[in-house]
Every structure is written in C-alpha cells, then in structure tokens.
Amino acid sequence: MKKVNRFFWFCSGAHIDTLKKYPIEHNKYVGIGATIFFTALFASLSGGYAMYFVFSGDAFAVGFAILFGLLWGTAIFNMDRYIVSSINKEGSINQQILQASPRILLAIMIGVVISRPLELKIFDKEIRQKLKTAYLKGQHTKIDSLQKTYQKKYAQEIGKNTDLKKEKDSLERDINRSRYQLNQEVFGDKTNQTSGITGYGTYAKQKQQVLQEKEGRLKTVTDNLGQMDTYLSQRKEYEGVNSTRLFNEKQLDSLSNVAGFADRNWALGQLSYNVDGSRDLDTYLAISFIGYLFILFECLPVFVKLMSPKGPYDTAIAKISEANIHFADKDKDRDMAVTDSTYDHNLDADVDRRKRIITAQSDYDFGRHSYD
C-alpha cells in the first residue's frame, strides 16, 4: 500500500520528501494523483483506438495503436501533472482562479480530445447504421448524376430514338388497321373504307401496295431503332450508367467496417439530428454527457487543488521555495563577489606588470642616451 501511495504522490507532482512529514495531506494527494493517472489511462485508450482506425487494415495497426496510445497517455499525464503541481496556494482565491484559468482551458481541450474516440466506440452500432444510410444516399446521388449527365450529353440521340419509337408504334397500328381493311376489301365487306366487291381487285391491290410501303418503312425504322439502341447502350456502358448499381447489404457492411476516423466522426455528429434536420435531443444529450464527463474528469484535479484549503504541505513548499530563492540570491551574491574580487586582482596584476614594463623601458632608454 505504501508503494501505491508513493506512486500516486508521484503522479500528483508533489514533493514526496516534504509530503511525508505531513500525514494529514497524504490522502488528498493520493486522490489527486489517482485522478491524473486514470485520466492518462483513458487518454491512452482513446488515442490508441483513434490510431487503430487510422491504420485500420494494416498489418501493424495494433502495434501502431499501442505505441501511439502509450505516447499520448504519457504526454497527457505529464501535462496534467504539471498543471496541478504548478498551482500556487499562497495567493488569494481570485489569484488562484486567475492563475488556474489557462490550465482549466487546457484541461477542457484535453477532455474534448480524449473523449471523442471513446464516444466513437460507444456509439459504434449507431455510427455504422448512419454510415450505411449515407453511403446508400451517396450512391443514389451518383446514379442520378450519371443519368442526368448522360441524358444531357446525348440529348439529340435520345430524342431521335424516342421519335423512332413513336413512329414504330404508329406504323404498327397503321399496318394492323391496313391489314384489316385489306381483308375486308378481299372478302367484300362494304364500309366507308372498302368498295364491297369480293375478290382481289383494283382496290385490294391499292391497299396491298399501301400496306407493303408501310411494312417497308417499319422495317427501316426498326433497323434504325436497333442501331440507335445499340449505340446508346454502348454509350451508357462507357459513361458508367449501366455499371453503377446501388450497394447491397453486404457491400454496405464492408464499407462501414473500413470507414476512416473522419467518416466515423462525421457520422457521430449526424446522430444528433433527425432525418428532417431537427435536433434529436435524446441522442445529443447522450453524446454530450459523455464529453462533459471526460471534461469534468480532466478538470477534476485542478478543481480539487483549488477547492482544498491551504494545508501544511502547501506552507512547507512555499517556505522551501522562499529558502531556495534566498539560497539562489546568496549564490548570486557570492558569484558576483568572486567575480569582482577576481576582476580587481587581475586589474592590479595587469597594472603592476604594465608599470614594470614601462620602468624597464625607461631605464633602457636612459642608459642608451647616457652612453651616446
């Protein structure tokens, strides 16, 4: 148990040798350290899960996820530990809050970052369904776009094909009608379109000729229509209209399984809205609650440090800090005194050496002058 306490003291950023002297402070810093440790643990899981999706499908995805998770958790641990240990309890409440405000903002940002990947995992089933719907809708849009592009690009050919079909239908109706009239003429049925004379006479021959002309035209139209249908079918194949199909359930499952982090994050955001664009309050609150929970969890060590009254450990740390500052000042004074003394000694030595040089030079010059 002592090792566990000591580990959590280390996590809290406390000065362990000083903290040991004040047992009344032990539990507080165990709680702060445990909060920092478990926040870093959740950050490792969150970062590892996010990296796993980044390298999803890669043979080393698990290894990359573990490595990044450890690095991310260590970075969050170090940052939280610094945030908590750097709050000074010597000032007033307002000063402490002002001092901690940048650290609280940083803690909120960290809470948002580490909560998002875990939210993706918690709402995995709903995200997959939303992705399937989005992929299916996107495929519908793609097919519609291809159809519109095809119809616009080949509007003249499509119009000609439509006219040929209409002409073919009209010719088929006329031929059926002409055949019926020809039969009436041959069998002598009297109508406003027949002569009523039985046998294959002049009128029957005329109707036979008209019928043959219509059948010849029908054959020409049918051939042209077949050629046009073949051409348009080839164009559809070339433009991708025929090959593009809606995804089946198996394909949708496969696409949702390999969806990247960005797509899943987008789908998570879309869960908060209904089909008509209105806010889905229940889902929004559920997602927001998880995010707020991690933000609160991340800010908790800072809040605990701010809310806790000034204890003997805080006073001792303040005194040690003052003593260290005083010691540093004395070190500075000592170093300055040594520097000044050394400088003065070097100055005196340089002056004495310069005097000897000048004296020797003067004696030499004087001796030469006397000799001459």
Secondary structure as UniProt FT lines:
FT   HELIX           2..12
FT   HELIX           16..19
FT   TURN            20..21
FT   HELIX           23..25
FT   HELIX           26..54
FT   TURN            55..57
FT   TURN            59..60
FT   HELIX           61..85
FT   HELIX           93..122
FT   HELIX           124..153
FT   HELIX           155..187
FT   TURN            192..193
FT   HELIX           202..239
FT   TURN            240..243
FT   HELIX           249..257
FT   HELIX           261..270
FT   TURN            271..272
FT   TURN            275..276
FT   HELIX           281..307
FT   HELIX           312..371
//
